[in-house]
Every structure is written in structure tokens, then in C-alpha cells.
Amino acid sequence: MGPSSRNEHTRSYPEMDIMLDCWPFSGGITTIEALCMGVPVITLCKPGPESVTAWNQGAGILKLIGLEELVATTEDEFVRIAKDLAEDVERLRRIRSTLRERMLVTICNPVPKSFCADMESAYRKMWQRLLDQT
């Protein structure tokens, strides 16, 4: 197929039913983009001592938006999840219809300033407790 322009790339999303995340290095921003465009992503996550973040980004994103059901831990499960979702048109429609909202309230939602202030306060308290112990 070859390289495509940004516009061509973006226009391709409505033509997709499901995106299969790549492995061992997950799509990262491509995964986020597909989900924002309403395309479900199925990913493979292989946890373990040799696991690296780049392998599991897709799993982290899907878990954050409440779609752990699209995370496989084996190649066979990856194929099964894709096949089952492709065959269940109603389930696919339901997932697609909620993706943008899920992304907007989680990943695309900026962190509130109060969260940052609360985190800073917690760090100060932990630091002070450490100082008090020494």
C-alpha cells in the first residue's frame, strides 16, 4: 500500500471495523488515535520479567478506558478475541458507540489542577514524615 498522507490516514478510520495492535511494540499514539476515532483495538500483553513498557502500552490504554476484554495474554487468545468481536456485530456496535466518550473522560481529559495540588501536598507530608523519623 505504501506511505500515505496524514489526511489519507485519518480518512481510513471509518473504513475499519477493528484494529489489531502490533506486537511486540504496541501502536501507542496510533492506538489512542484509533480509539478516539471509534475503532476498537485488540492488543496482546505479555506480562513477565522480560516485559517492557512499549509492549504493553495498548493494554494500559484499554484497561484505563474499561476495555480489558480486548486485551489478550496469548496469541491464541488474541485471535479468539478478534474473531469473537468480528462475529458479534451488536457487541462491536456497542463498543464503537462508547469509545469517543470513554476516551474523552479518561485519556483526553486533562488532569485537574486539584489533583496536582493534592499530589504535591501528599509528597510534602511523606517528606516531612521521613524527616521526623531521622
N, C-alpha and C positions, 0 to 999 in steps of 0.2 A: 504494500500500500504506500509506503514511503512517508516522508515528513509532511506535516500539514500545518497550515497557519493556525493561529490562536482561534480565529473565528470559525474555521472549519472544525477544529477540535471541539469547541463549545457547542456547535450545532449538531454534533454527533450524539450528544447525550439523550435527546428524546427518542432516538432510534434504538437505544439499549434497553433491554429488559432487566438484565442482571450484569454486574461487573464482577469478574473473578480477579481478586487481588493477586499480584505476582508474589513469588517466593523464591529465594529466601529474603529478598529485600522488598518490604511492602510498599505500596504506592504512595503512602504519606499524603502529600498535598493532593495528588490525583484521587485518592480515596475520599478525602474531605470534599473535594470538588464534585465527585460523582454523587455523594450523599446529598449535598446541597442542591444538586440538580434533580433529585428524586430517584436516583438509581441505586437500588440495594447492592451492597458489596459483600461478597463471601470471601473470608480470609482464612489462612492457615496459620495457626500459632503453635509453635513447638517449644513449650517451656522446658527449662532444664539448665544445667550448669553452663552449657556451651551457648545458650541463647543470648542474643544481643537485641538491643532496642529496635534496630532497623528491621528485624524480623517480625516484631510484634506490634508495630505501630497500628496496623489495621485493627488488630484485636482490641487494643486500648481504646481506639475511637469507637468501635462498635459497642464495647461494654459501656462506655460513657453515655451513649445515647440509648442504652437499654436494648440492644440487639445482640446479646450474647449468643442467641440461637444461630447466628450467621458466622460464628467462629468455630472452625474445626481444629482438632488437635492431631489428626492423622490425614494422610492423603485420601484414604477410603471415605472418611467422614466428610471431607471437603467435596468429593464427588457426590456423595449421598445428599448433602445439604443443597447443592446446586440443582441436582436432579429433582428433589422433592419440591423445592421452591418453584422451579420452572414448570412443574406439572400442576401446581396448586395456584391457578390464576387468581382466585379470590384472595388468598393469603398474600400473594405478590401485590395485588392492587391495594390491599390494606396497608402493607408496609410502605409502598411507594407514596401513598396519600399522607403518611405521617412524617416522612423523612425531613422535609424542609423545616417543619415546626420543631422536631427533635433537635436538629442542628442549631436552629436559632436560639433555643432556650439553653443549650449546653455549650457547644464548641464556639459558636459565633457570638455568644453573649459575652460582652466584656466583663471582666471581674469587677464587682462593685468596690468603690473606694473603701467602704466599711470593712470589707474582707481584708484589704491590705492593712488598714489601721489595726484591726483585731490581731492579725498575724504579727505585726510589729510589737504590739503590746505583749503577746504571748512570748515572743523572743526575749523581750526585756525582763519579763518575770522569770523565765528559765535562767537567764544570765544572772539575775540577782540571787536566785536560789543557789546557783553554783558558787557565787562569791560568798554567800552567807555560810556555806559548808566548809570553806577553806580558811 
